Amino acid sequence: MLLPREHLKAMLRRAVEACGRRQEQAENWELAAHTYEHGIALDLLAEPLYRRLMVCQTRQDQKAQAIETYRRCRQALSVVLGIAPAAETEALRRSLD
């Protein structure tokens, strides 16, 4: 039962990311951010969605929110999986300084 659930979760994550990226391409940062937030609510471990959300927040001059999003990501990964964010996520966080 777990395998089909994980497969569906991955499909949903890809659909959310594709929808968000279309909004980003249209420079609709607020709607893209909203899309990523919903995706994260459905899958707290979807690190790529956190990154995309951080980009959208940065584009909206919401640096503090982007840093908070990074912290949420780091916390979720640490508590649930016992891992740190990926190098790509860390680099994005450092770029906010």
N, C-alpha and C positions, 0 to 999 in steps of 0.2 A: 504494500500500500504506500510505503514511503516513496518509492521510485516514481510512481505517477504524480504524486503531490509535488515532488521536487521538479519534475519535468514541467508541470503546469506553472509553478512559481517562476521558473526560468523563462518560460514563454511570456508570462505577464511582465516580468522585468524588462525583457527585450521590447515588448510593445510600448511600455511606459517610456523607455529611453528613446525609441523611435519617435513617439509623439512629442516628447519634450524637445528633441533635436530639431524637429520641424518647426516648432515654435521659436527656438533659438535662431534658426536660419531666417525666420521672418522678423527677428529682433524683438519678439514679443517675450521679453525676459520675465515679466510678472507671471504670465500664463505658463511658461516653461517651468518656472520655479514651483508654481502651484502643482503642476503635473508631477514633478519629481518628489515633492512633499507627499503626495498621495501614494506614490510608488514606495517610498520609504516607510510609510505607515503600514503598508501591506507586507513589506520585507525589510525588517530592520537591519539586515546584514548586506543589503544591496549597495556595496561600496561605490560602484560606478555612479549610482544615482546621487549619492552624497556629493561626489565630485562635480557632477553637472549642476547640482543645486548651488554649490559654492561658486561656480562660474557665473551663474545667473545672478546671484546675490552681489557678486563683485561688479557685474555690469550695471547693476542698479545702485551702485555706490553704497552698498550695505555691507561694508567690511566687517563690522562687529557681528552681524548675523552669519556671515560666511565662516568666521572663526568659531562661532557657536555650533554651526553645522559640523565643522571638523571635529569639535569636541564630542558631539553626539555620536558621530561615526566611530571615533576612537573608543569611546565608552562601550558602545554596542559590541564592537569587535573584541574588545578586551574581556568583557564580562561573559559573553556567550561562547566565543571561540578561543579566548586566551591568546590572541594575536594582535599585533600592531597593524595600523593601516599600511597599505601598499606604498612603495616608494613614490609612485605618481601622486598619491593623495598627500603625502608628506611634502613633496615639492610644491604642490599647489598651496598648501598651508604656509610654507616659507615665503612664497611669492606675495603673501598678504602683508608681510612685515614692511 
